[in-house]
């Protein structure tokens, strides 16, 4: 009986030691998988450099790549026709004042690209809100 208990305790001790050695290795592998370096899909050499495209203004203004929709009221501020967004309390200038002039005083939806530095919308379309 004593021989049986000794073998059983030895087997349990070996199992615990093996489990203790394997757990830190698995934890390290899991941490490595979550690290930013491990999640990068493309090596740096394969990433293409950012090139200015034809829609980027040469004046250095940053611009959105996709057309956005803006809503608000077309008003006149400091001699300029602007789109005033009452929700964000922001006024946007128009790149072409003549497109916005027929909508003066009306609620509209303006679709266009935003030059963020100058807060100017390059107007693609203006339509009245119903």
N, C-alpha and C positions, 0 to 999 in steps of 0.2 A: 504494500500500500504506500509505503514511504517512497519507493522508487517511482511509482505512478505520479505522486504529487510533485516530485522533483522534476520529472519530464514535463508535466503540465505547466508548472511555473516557468520552466525554461522556454517552452513554446510561446507562452504569453509574453515573456520578456523580449524574445526575438521579434515577435509580431509588433509590439509597441515600439521597439527601436526602429524597425523598418518603416513603420507608419510615420514616426517622428522625422526620419530622414527624407521621406518622399514629400511630406506636406510643405516644407519650405521651398523645395524645388518647384512644386506646382504653384505656390504663391508668387514666386519670382516670375514664372512664365506668365501668369495672369497679369501681373503688374507691367511686364514688358509689352504685353498686347495692348494695354490701355495707354501707354506712353505716346506722345505726339510723334516721335520718330518712327514708331512701329506702325502708326496709322497712315503715314504718308504713302500715297499710292504711286507717285511718279518721282523718279530721281530728279534732282535739281537740273541736271544737264538736259533732260528732255522737255522741261517746261519752256514754252516759247516766251520770249521777252514781250512786254507790252509795247505795241506799236501804235502811234496815233493814227486813227483812221480819218476818213474824209469828213466825218461829222464833228470831229473835235475842232473847236474854234482855235485859231492861231493866236488869239490874244491871251491864252493861258487859262481861260475860264474852264472849270470842270463842268461836265455836262452829263446828264443821264443818258444811257445807251438806248433805252426804250422810251416810247411815247407814254406819257402819263396823262391821267384825266384830273382836271382841277375844276372845282365848282365854286361859285361865288357870284358877287355882283360886280358888274363893270361900272367903275366910277372914275372920276377925275380927281387926281391928287397932284398938287404942285405943277399944274399945266400938262400933266401926262395922263393918258388913259391907262388904268390899271385894273386888275382883277383883285377884288378884296374878298378874302376867305374869312367869314365871320367866326368859324369854328376855331381856326388856328390864329386868328387875328393877324394874318399876314397879307401883304399886298404884293402882287406879282406884276412886273412890267411886261409889256408885249413887245416882241421884236418888230412887229408891223402894226403900228397904231391904226392904220386904215382898216384892217380886218376887224378890229374891236369897236370902232366908232359907231357902226349901226346898232350895237347892243348896249349903248350907254344907258345906265340906270336899270338894266334888266338882269335877272338871275340867269346865269349861263353855265354850260359845261364846256370847258376848253380842253382840247386834246393837243398835246405837244410835248416837246422836250424842254427840260428845265436846265438853264445855265445857272448852277448853284451859286457861283461867286457873285453874280450880278442880280440874281433872283429874277431873271428874264425868261419868259416862256417863248420858245420858237413855235409859233402857232401852226398847227396842221389843220385844225377844224374848230369852229365855235358854233355851238347850237344852243338855242334858248331852252331853259327848263320849263316843263309844263306845270 
